[in-house]
């Protein structure tokens, strides 16, 4: 068994809770009401995503260097 490490981005929802996305795994998204809950759900989502790739004999993506930006725009 190999241990993989992935960055998870938490986005506060406009109502209550958080959405979690995993940039290295397209479509790997989940939600939770608390940071603790969304963290556990993100871990489960990543594990399911990777299990699916293994079953389909697809390569497991390794996370490369990520860059983030925060931009201000006028609206």
OpenMM code with the backbone's topology and positions (N, CA, C; nanometers):
from openmm import Vec3, app, unit

residues = "UNK UNK UNK UNK UNK UNK UNK UNK UNK UNK UNK UNK UNK UNK UNK UNK UNK UNK UNK UNK UNK UNK UNK UNK UNK UNK UNK UNK UNK UNK UNK UNK UNK UNK UNK UNK UNK UNK UNK UNK UNK UNK UNK UNK UNK UNK UNK UNK UNK UNK UNK UNK UNK UNK UNK UNK UNK UNK UNK UNK UNK UNK UNK UNK UNK UNK UNK UNK UNK UNK UNK UNK UNK UNK UNK".split()
positions = [
    Vec3(0.0836, -0.1182, 0.0000),
    Vec3(0.0000, 0.0000, 0.0000),
    Vec3(0.0878, 0.1242, 0.0000),
    Vec3(0.0517, 0.2169, -0.0836),
    Vec3(0.1265, 0.3418, -0.0963),
    Vec3(0.0455, 0.4544, -0.0315),
    Vec3(0.1132, 0.5449, 0.0359),
    Vec3(0.0483, 0.6607, 0.0963),
    Vec3(0.0622, 0.7786, -0.0002),
    Vec3(-0.0516, 0.8351, -0.0397),
    Vec3(-0.0522, 0.9489, -0.1302),
    Vec3(-0.0978, 1.0724, -0.0518),
    Vec3(-0.0541, 1.1890, -0.0960),
    Vec3(-0.0893, 1.3142, -0.0299),
    Vec3(-0.1494, 1.4073, -0.1348),
    Vec3(-0.2685, 1.4609, -0.1027),
    Vec3(-0.3372, 1.5501, -0.1949),
    Vec3(-0.3819, 1.6771, -0.1235),
    Vec3(-0.3759, 1.7869, -0.1942),
    Vec3(-0.4263, 1.9138, -0.1433),
    Vec3(-0.5773, 1.9170, -0.1598),
    Vec3(-0.6460, 1.9602, -0.0541),
    Vec3(-0.7910, 1.9760, -0.0565),
    Vec3(-0.8208, 2.1237, -0.0320),
    Vec3(-0.9007, 2.1825, -0.1191),
    Vec3(-0.9388, 2.3229, -0.1052),
    Vec3(-1.0786, 2.3277, -0.0445),
    Vec3(-1.0915, 2.4012, 0.0671),
    Vec3(-1.2211, 2.4172, 0.1324),
    Vec3(-1.2792, 2.5530, 0.0955),
    Vec3(-1.4021, 2.5508, 0.0491),
    Vec3(-1.4716, 2.6730, 0.0098),
    Vec3(-1.5942, 2.6866, 0.0993),
    Vec3(-1.6021, 2.7940, 0.1778),
    Vec3(-1.7216, 2.8135, 0.2610),
    Vec3(-1.8460, 2.8284, 0.1723),
    Vec3(-1.9512, 2.7553, 0.2076),
    Vec3(-2.0774, 2.7673, 0.1345),
    Vec3(-2.1498, 2.8937, 0.1782),
    Vec3(-2.2331, 2.9455, 0.0907),
    Vec3(-2.3058, 3.0686, 0.1234),
    Vec3(-2.4048, 3.0461, 0.2378),
    Vec3(-2.4504, 2.9246, 0.2553),
    Vec3(-2.5436, 2.8955, 0.3634),
    Vec3(-2.4663, 2.8454, 0.4851),
    Vec3(-2.4497, 2.7139, 0.4952),
    Vec3(-2.3819, 2.6569, 0.6108),
    Vec3(-2.2905, 2.5452, 0.5634),
    Vec3(-2.1670, 2.5487, 0.6084),
    Vec3(-2.0776, 2.4395, 0.5767),
    Vec3(-1.9711, 2.4747, 0.4747),
    Vec3(-1.9156, 2.3695, 0.4156),
    Vec3(-1.8021, 2.3836, 0.3252),
    Vec3(-1.8148, 2.2865, 0.2087),
    Vec3(-1.7592, 2.3269, 0.0957),
    Vec3(-1.7387, 2.2383, -0.0176),
    Vec3(-1.5895, 2.2120, -0.0261),
    Vec3(-1.5532, 2.0871, -0.0484),
    Vec3(-1.4127, 2.0487, -0.0616),
    Vec3(-1.3880, 1.9995, -0.2040),
    Vec3(-1.2826, 2.0521, -0.2665),
    Vec3(-1.2421, 2.0048, -0.3991),
    Vec3(-1.0964, 1.9608, -0.3925),
    Vec3(-1.0633, 1.8651, -0.4770),
    Vec3(-0.9267, 1.8134, -0.4847),
    Vec3(-0.8760, 1.8447, -0.6258),
    Vec3(-0.7974, 1.9513, -0.6419),
    Vec3(-0.7565, 1.9957, -0.7760),
    Vec3(-0.6873, 1.8889, -0.8609),
    Vec3(-0.6120, 1.8009, -0.7997),
    Vec3(-0.5385, 1.6990, -0.8751),
    Vec3(-0.6300, 1.5875, -0.9248),
    Vec3(-0.7497, 1.5741, -0.8639),
    Vec3(-0.8433, 1.4677, -0.8999),
    Vec3(-0.9720, 1.5313, -0.9531),
    Vec3(-0.9786, 1.5598, -1.0829),
    Vec3(-1.0944, 1.6289, -1.1398),
    Vec3(-1.2256, 1.5592, -1.1050),
    Vec3(-1.3203, 1.6387, -1.0554),
    Vec3(-1.4509, 1.5848, -1.0200),
    Vec3(-1.4597, 1.5304, -0.8789),
    Vec3(-1.3502, 1.5304, -0.8063),
    Vec3(-1.3505, 1.4824, -0.6679),
    Vec3(-1.3930, 1.5985, -0.5784),
    Vec3(-1.5220, 1.5975, -0.5429),
    Vec3(-1.5842, 1.7075, -0.4690),
    Vec3(-1.6747, 1.6480, -0.3624),
    Vec3(-1.6808, 1.7137, -0.2467),
    Vec3(-1.7735, 1.6718, -0.1415),
    Vec3(-1.8112, 1.7935, -0.0580),
    Vec3(-1.9039, 1.7724, 0.0356),
    Vec3(-1.9499, 1.8809, 0.1216),
    Vec3(-1.9614, 1.8324, 0.2649),
    Vec3(-1.9605, 1.9284, 0.3580),
    Vec3(-1.9826, 1.8977, 0.4987),
    Vec3(-2.0195, 2.0227, 0.5744),
    Vec3(-2.0840, 2.0042, 0.6902),
    Vec3(-2.1276, 2.1190, 0.7695),
    Vec3(-2.0153, 2.1806, 0.8516),
    Vec3(-1.9151, 2.1005, 0.8898),
    Vec3(-1.8027, 2.1500, 0.9691),
    Vec3(-1.6729, 2.1135, 0.8982),
    Vec3(-1.5641, 2.1776, 0.9402),
    Vec3(-1.4339, 2.1437, 0.8813),
    Vec3(-1.3996, 1.9980, 0.9099),
    Vec3(-1.4293, 1.9538, 1.0304),
    Vec3(-1.4022, 1.8139, 1.0654),
    Vec3(-1.4811, 1.7190, 0.9754),
    Vec3(-1.6080, 1.7479, 0.9562),
    Vec3(-1.6926, 1.6615, 0.8739),
    Vec3(-1.6482, 1.6628, 0.7278),
    Vec3(-1.6217, 1.7818, 0.6736),
    Vec3(-1.5822, 1.7886, 0.5334),
    Vec3(-1.4444, 1.7257, 0.5131),
    Vec3(-1.3576, 1.7329, 0.6129),
    Vec3(-1.2257, 1.6691, 0.6023),
    Vec3(-1.2397, 1.5172, 0.5936),
    Vec3(-1.3238, 1.4600, 0.6781),
    Vec3(-1.3456, 1.3148, 0.6755),
    Vec3(-1.4100, 1.2726, 0.5439),
    Vec3(-1.5062, 1.3506, 0.4993),
    Vec3(-1.5719, 1.3184, 0.3726),
    Vec3(-1.4768, 1.3332, 0.2544),
    Vec3(-1.3875, 1.4307, 0.2593),
    Vec3(-1.2893, 1.4476, 0.1525),
    Vec3(-1.1954, 1.3271, 0.1463),
    Vec3(-1.1537, 1.2801, 0.2634),
    Vec3(-1.0668, 1.1612, 0.2670),
    Vec3(-1.1384, 1.0418, 0.2048),
    Vec3(-1.2652, 1.0228, 0.2399),
    Vec3(-1.3435, 0.9121, 0.1833),
    Vec3(-1.3602, 0.9288, 0.0319),
    Vec3(-1.3844, 1.0525, -0.0131),
    Vec3(-1.4016, 1.0770, -0.1564),
    Vec3(-1.2730, 1.0468, -0.2333),
    Vec3(-1.1602, 1.0854, -0.1763),
    Vec3(-1.0310, 1.0575, -0.2404),
    Vec3(-1.0075, 0.9070, -0.2478),
    Vec3(-1.0342, 0.8374, -0.1392),
    Vec3(-1.0151, 0.6915, -0.1389),
    Vec3(-1.1031, 0.6237, -0.2427),
    Vec3(-1.2299, 0.6662, -0.2549),
    Vec3(-1.3205, 0.6095, -0.3553),
    Vec3(-1.2727, 0.6403, -0.4964),
    Vec3(-1.2277, 0.7623, -0.5167),
    Vec3(-1.1776, 0.8050, -0.6471),
    Vec3(-1.0590, 0.7168, -0.6884),
    Vec3(-0.9633, 0.7005, -0.5963),
    Vec3(-0.8439, 0.6208, -0.6272),
    Vec3(-0.8781, 0.4736, -0.6453),
    Vec3(-0.9718, 0.4214, -0.5662),
    Vec3(-1.0164, 0.2821, -0.5837),
    Vec3(-1.0745, 0.2618, -0.7225),
    Vec3(-1.1537, 0.3589, -0.7679),
    Vec3(-1.2139, 0.3505, -0.9004),
    Vec3(-1.1071, 0.3491, -1.0096),
    Vec3(-1.0058, 0.4344, -0.9940),
    Vec3(-0.8965, 0.4354, -1.0916),
    Vec3(-0.8241, 0.3011, -1.0949),
    Vec3(-0.7978, 0.2450, -0.9779),
    Vec3(-0.7286, 0.1154, -0.9715),
    Vec3(-0.8104, 0.0059, -1.0390),
    Vec3(-0.9416, 0.0037, -1.0135),
    Vec3(-1.0279, -0.0986, -1.0733),
    Vec3(-1.0303, -0.0873, -1.2252),
    Vec3(-1.0170, 0.0351, -1.2761),
    Vec3(-1.0159, 0.0576, -1.4207),
    Vec3(-0.8748, 0.0533, -1.4798),
    Vec3(-0.7773, 0.0112, -1.3987),
    Vec3(-0.6374, 0.0043, -1.4415),
    Vec3(-0.5850, 0.1376, -1.4939),
    Vec3(-0.6331, 0.2466, -1.4348),
    Vec3(-0.5876, 0.3807, -1.4694),
    Vec3(-0.4751, 0.4207, -1.3741),
    Vec3(-0.3850, 0.5073, -1.4183),
    Vec3(-0.2759, 0.5497, -1.3297),
    Vec3(-0.3287, 0.6378, -1.2155),
    Vec3(-0.2632, 0.6267, -1.1011),
    Vec3(-0.2956, 0.7086, -0.9852),
    Vec3(-0.2206, 0.8411, -0.9994),
    Vec3(-0.2912, 0.9531, -1.0063),
    Vec3(-0.2227, 1.0814, -1.0232),
    Vec3(-0.1405, 1.1194, -0.9004),
    Vec3(-0.0219, 1.1675, -0.9253),
    Vec3(0.0606, 1.2224, -0.8177),
    Vec3(0.0459, 1.3728, -0.8225),
    Vec3(0.0340, 1.4325, -0.7066),
    Vec3(0.0173, 1.5766, -0.7026),
    Vec3(0.1488, 1.6448, -0.7332),
    Vec3(0.1427, 1.7352, -0.8273),
    Vec3(0.2591, 1.8170, -0.8592),
    Vec3(0.2545, 1.9438, -0.7763),
    Vec3(0.3370, 2.0362, -0.8111),
    Vec3(0.3394, 2.1640, -0.7409),
    Vec3(0.2151, 2.2432, -0.7789),
    Vec3(0.1430, 2.2893, -0.6780),
    Vec3(0.0232, 2.3692, -0.7021),
    Vec3(0.0530, 2.5154, -0.6750),
    Vec3(-0.0067, 2.6004, -0.7536),
    Vec3(0.0055, 2.7447, -0.7340),
    Vec3(-0.1346, 2.7993, -0.7121),
    Vec3(-0.1491, 2.8890, -0.6181),
    Vec3(-0.2793, 2.9502, -0.5950),
    Vec3(-0.2683, 3.1008, -0.6103),
    Vec3(-0.3773, 3.1592, -0.6513),
    Vec3(-0.3850, 3.3039, -0.6664),
    Vec3(-0.5131, 3.3530, -0.6012),
    Vec3(-0.5073, 3.4697, -0.5449),
    Vec3(-0.6278, 3.5402, -0.5030),
    Vec3(-0.6285, 3.6710, -0.5793),
    Vec3(-0.7308, 3.6905, -0.6588),
    Vec3(-0.7386, 3.8079, -0.7436),
    Vec3(-0.8564, 3.8950, -0.7020),
    Vec3(-0.8367, 4.0251, -0.7075),
    Vec3(-0.9442, 4.1200, -0.6833),
    Vec3(-0.9902, 4.1712, -0.8187),
    Vec3(-1.1212, 4.1683, -0.8388),
    Vec3(-1.1766, 4.2187, -0.9640),
    Vec3(-1.2912, 4.3134, -0.9334),
    Vec3(-1.3065, 4.4108, -1.0153),
    Vec3(-1.4167, 4.5060, -0.9988),
    Vec3(-1.5422, 4.4488, -1.0621),
    Vec3(-1.6545, 4.4637, -0.9935),
    Vec3(-1.7816, 4.4181, -1.0487),
    Vec3(-1.8830, 4.5301, -1.0490),
] * unit.nanometer
topology = app.Topology()
chain = topology.addChain("A")
for resn in residues:
    res = topology.addResidue(resn, chain)
    for name in ("N", "CA", "C"):
        topology.addAtom(name, app.Element.getBySymbol(name[0]), res)
